[in-house]
Amino acid sequence: MEGKKGISEDWLSLWLGFFIVVLGLLLFLGLDVLGWGVKTKVWTDITKAIAPISGAYKGMPGLVSLLLTYVFMTAVMLIGAIALKANLGRFLLGFTLVFWIGYACWILGHFGYIASTNAAKDGLGWSLKLTGEAGFIVALIVGLIVGNFFPKLAGTLKEATRPELYIKTAIVIMGAGLGVKAAEAAGLASAVLFRGLCAIVEAYLIYWAVVYFVARKYFKFSREWAAPLASGISICGVSAAIATGGAIRARPVVPIMVSSLVVIFAVVELILLPFVAQIFLYTEPMVAGAWMALAVKTDGAAVASGAIVDSLIRAKALAVQGINYKEGWMLMTATTVKVFIDVFIGVWAFILAVIWCAKIECTGGRIRASEIWDRFPKFVIGYVVTFLVMIFACLKAPNIIKTAKAATGEMDVFRGMFFVLTFFTIGVVSNFKKLWEEGIGKLAAVYVLCLFGFIIWVGLLISYIFFHGVRPPLAG
C-alpha cells in the first residue's frame, strides 16, 4: 500500500532500517541511544514482564520504557507516512491502535505457561514451550478476528496496515544482528561451520526446486504463487517469502498468505520435532541440532527448538548412556546453520530477480541491467549492507564483538516489534472469504504435503550426512 506519489515502501523500509541501525551503532561512541527500548520477558507476574533492554537504564520503570518505545516508533513511522504521502491523522490513529493491540498480543505470548521452555526453572508445573514467539501467533489470530469480524475497526486501521513495510524494515535491522552472529560463529569449530554451510546449500537447492515443481505441476499454482511458497518453505519462512515476492513482483497478498502459513506450521514443528529428536537421535546430538535449523521455518522457533533439543538429548544421553555432554553445542549448531540460511535470502532474491526478468517475463531482446534493478527488492540491499558491515568489523576487530552484540541486541527490540506489527496487520488484511477465493486451502495443502512429506525428512538425511559422528565435548 504505497502512497500515491511518495517514495516506495521498498525504498522507505531500507532507509528506516538504516536509521535504526545507525542509532544502535552509536553505542560504539559511548552513546546508548536505544537502550531504553522495551525488553519483554517470559512472565508469570506481569509486573516483571517488561524492562529496558540496556543495563544502563535499569532504574527506568518498564512502563516508561514501553511508552518511549511507542513514542519513538510512532515518530519514525510518521516520517515514513509523510514520505508515502499518507493521511497523517488517519495514520497516527491507525498506528497507535496497531502498536498497542500488537504489543498486547506480544506480551500475552510471553505468558509462562505458553512460552517457557524450562517450566521447572521458571517455577511452573507445565508449559506449552512455544517461546515468546507465540506472541506472533496471538497477533496473527487477533488480526484475523479484526479483519474478518470487525470491519469498522479494520477500516480505522487501514492507513497503518502495512505488513510489507514493517517486515522489510525488520529484515534490514536483522542483517546487523546476523552479521555479529556469523562473526562469532567464525571462531567456533571449523567442522561445524563447514558442514553447516554445505548442508544448507545442498538442502535448499533440493527443497526449493521440489516445492516449486509440486506447486506448479500437481496443484496448478501460477509462478507468482509457487515461487514465494517455495522460498517460504525452503529458506527462511516469512523473510524469504517477502523477498521473493518483491523479486518477482508478486501481488502483496501472495507473500502475506505464505507468511501466515509459515508461522502457524513453525509452531507445530516446534512442539513436535524436539521430542522426536530426543527419541531417535540422542546418539547423534549434532545431527539433531542441525535438523532443527533445516526443518523449522522461523528464526526464533528454530533456535528455540535447538535449545529444547539441547536440553532433552543431554538429559537422555546421561540417563541412557551415562554420557554428560557439554551444554550449548546442539543449540550452537542449530543457530549456526540457521544463520547461513538467513544469509541465503539476499542471494536467492537476486537470483530470482535475474531469472524472472530474463526468462519468465522477458519481452524479447537482451535483458537490460535497469530491468533487474527495477525488479530487485531494494530492502535486501539494506539487509546485505548491515550484515556485511557488522561481520567484517567484528572479524577485523574481535574485541568489539561484545559491544556489537549489545548494540544489535538493542536494535533487535525494534526488529521484534516490527515483526509483531507485521503479523497483526497480516491478519487484518487476511479476509477469509477473499483468501479462500485466492486458494489458501490449496496453498495449505501444498505446505502440508511438502513439509511433512519430504522437507523434514530430507533435512534429517542431510543433517545425518554432514553431522553424523560429530559429538559435543564432554562436560567437565
Secondary structure, 3 states (H helix, E strand, C coil): CCCCCCCCHHHHHHHHHHHHHHHHHHHHHCCCCCCCCEEECCECCHHHCEEECCHHHCCCCHHHHHHHHHHHHHHHHHHHHHHCCCCHHHHHHHHHHHHHHHHHHHHHHCEHHHHCCCCCCCCCCCCCCCCCCHHHHHHHHHHHHHHHHCHHHHHHHHHHCCHHHHHHHHHHHHHHHHHHHHHHHCCCCHHHHHHHHHHHHHHHHHHHHHHHHHHHHCCCCCHHHHHHHHHHHHHHHHHHHHHHHHHHCCCCHHHHHHHHHHHHHHHHHHHHHHHHHHHHCCCCHHHHHHHHHHHCCCHHHHHHHHHHHHHHHHHHHHHHHCCCECCCHHHHHHHHHHHHHHHHHHHHHHHHHHHHHHHHCCCCCCCCHHHHHHHCCCHHHHHHHHHHHHHHHHHHCHHHHHHHHHHHHHHHHHHHHHHHHHHHHHHHHCCHHHHHHHCHHHHHHHHHHHHHHHHHHHHHHHHHHHHCCCCCCECC
